Amino acid sequence: MSLMMALITMVTFSFTSCGNDDDDVLPAKPSITLTEVGHDNGKHAHPGHDLHLEADLLAEGLIQRIDIEIHQEGGANKIVEQSYTTGTYIGVRNAEFHEHIDIPADAPLGEYHLHFTVTDKHGQQTTVEDHIELIEGDEDDHDEED
């Protein structure tokens, strides 16, 4: 009788321990904190130069891709569509994004929207938006004085 009870206990235990309920729980969506858009966070850029862009990224599900889009009001006239799918930002949980995004020389002056999207390996996305202005002038206008 003891042998029968031990066998039933082992079979019952093996069935209940095989399931893993944690597989259905997704990690939190990625978070993005834009720390600098333009030199000294001035939120402006110059056609034909680059836009300084920095952000702190956290993706519990590991970063799979980063997409950046800059377009005029209403979604017309996209001047930047850039994706990062390889490199130091990909496959990590935390990243300090620091890039210089080229602005086309023929981009019209005016107000633009920046969309910064991070997608994790589970397909979860977070997008943050900001405004930038393309203005006349030279990138050297903001060099620090010694």
C-alpha positions in Angstrom: 0.0 0.0 0.0 2.9 2.4 0.8 4.4 1.7 -2.5 1.1 2.6 -4.3 0.9 5.9 -2.3 4.4 6.8 -3.2 3.8 6.1 -6.9 0.6 8.2 -6.9 2.4 11.0 -5.1 5.3 11.0 -7.6 3.0 10.9 -10.6 0.9 13.8 -9.2 4.0 15.8 -8.4 5.4 15.4 -11.9 2.2 16.6 -13.5 1.9 19.7 -11.4 5.6 20.7 -11.6 5.9 20.5 -15.4 3.9 23.7 -16.1 5.5 27.1 -16.1 2.9 29.8 -15.6 5.6 32.5 -15.9 5.9 32.1 -19.7 2.7 34.2 -20.2 4.0 37.2 -18.2 5.6 39.8 -20.4 8.2 42.2 -19.1 7.4 45.9 -18.8 7.3 47.9 -22.0 10.5 49.7 -22.9 11.0 53.2 -21.4 12.7 56.1 -23.1 13.9 59.4 -21.5 15.1 61.9 -24.1 17.9 63.7 -22.4 19.1 65.9 -25.3 17.5 66.9 -28.6 19.8 69.3 -30.4 22.9 70.8 -28.9 22.4 71.7 -25.2 18.8 70.4 -25.7 18.1 73.4 -27.8 15.5 71.5 -29.8 16.7 72.9 -33.1 18.9 71.8 -36.0 20.3 73.2 -39.2 19.8 71.8 -42.7 22.9 70.1 -44.0 24.2 69.4 -40.4 23.4 66.8 -37.8 21.0 66.7 -34.9 22.6 65.7 -31.6 20.3 63.1 -29.9 20.6 61.4 -26.5 18.3 59.2 -24.6 18.3 56.8 -21.7 16.7 53.5 -22.6 15.5 50.6 -20.5 13.9 47.5 -22.0 13.4 44.5 -19.6 12.7 42.4 -22.7 16.0 43.5 -24.3 16.2 46.1 -27.1 15.5 44.6 -30.6 15.3 47.8 -32.6 15.3 51.6 -32.4 13.5 53.7 -34.9 13.8 57.5 -35.4 11.5 59.5 -37.6 11.5 63.3 -38.2 8.7 64.8 -40.2 6.9 68.1 -40.7 3.5 68.8 -39.0 0.8 66.4 -40.3 3.3 63.7 -41.1 4.2 65.2 -44.5 7.8 65.6 -45.7 9.8 63.0 -43.7 13.3 64.2 -43.6 14.7 61.3 -41.4 13.8 57.6 -41.2 16.6 55.8 -39.4 16.6 52.4 -37.8 19.1 50.7 -35.5 18.9 46.9 -35.6 22.5 45.9 -34.9 25.3 47.4 -32.8 25.8 48.3 -29.2 22.2 49.3 -28.5 20.7 45.9 -29.6 20.2 42.9 -27.3 20.8 44.9 -24.1 18.5 45.9 -21.2 19.9 49.4 -20.6 21.5 51.8 -23.1 22.6 55.3 -23.3 21.7 56.3 -26.9 24.0 59.0 -28.3 23.9 59.6 -32.0 24.2 62.5 -34.5 21.4 62.2 -37.0 22.1 63.8 -40.4 19.6 66.4 -41.5 19.3 66.7 -45.3 20.7 70.0 -46.8 17.5 70.5 -48.8 15.1 70.1 -45.8 12.7 73.1 -45.5 13.0 75.3 -42.5 10.2 75.1 -39.9 8.7 73.0 -37.2 9.2 69.2 -37.1 8.1 66.3 -35.0 10.6 63.7 -33.7 9.4 60.2 -33.0 11.8 57.9 -31.1 10.6 54.3 -30.8 12.1 51.3 -29.0 10.9 47.8 -29.7 11.9 44.9 -27.4 12.4 41.3 -28.3 8.8 40.6 -27.3 7.5 43.1 -29.9 6.4 45.6 -27.3 7.0 49.2 -28.4 7.2 52.6 -26.7 7.4 55.8 -28.6 8.2 59.3 -27.3 7.8 62.5 -29.3 9.4 65.9 -29.2 9.4 69.0 -31.4 12.4 70.4 -33.2 12.8 73.4 -35.4 15.0 73.6 -38.5 16.5 77.1 -38.5 19.0 79.0 -40.6 22.5 79.4 -39.4 25.6 77.3 -39.1 26.2 74.5 -36.7 29.3 76.4 -35.5 27.0 79.1 -34.0 26.8 77.1 -30.8 30.5 76.1 -30.2 31.5 76.6 -26.6 33.9 79.5 -25.9 37.2 78.7 -24.2 
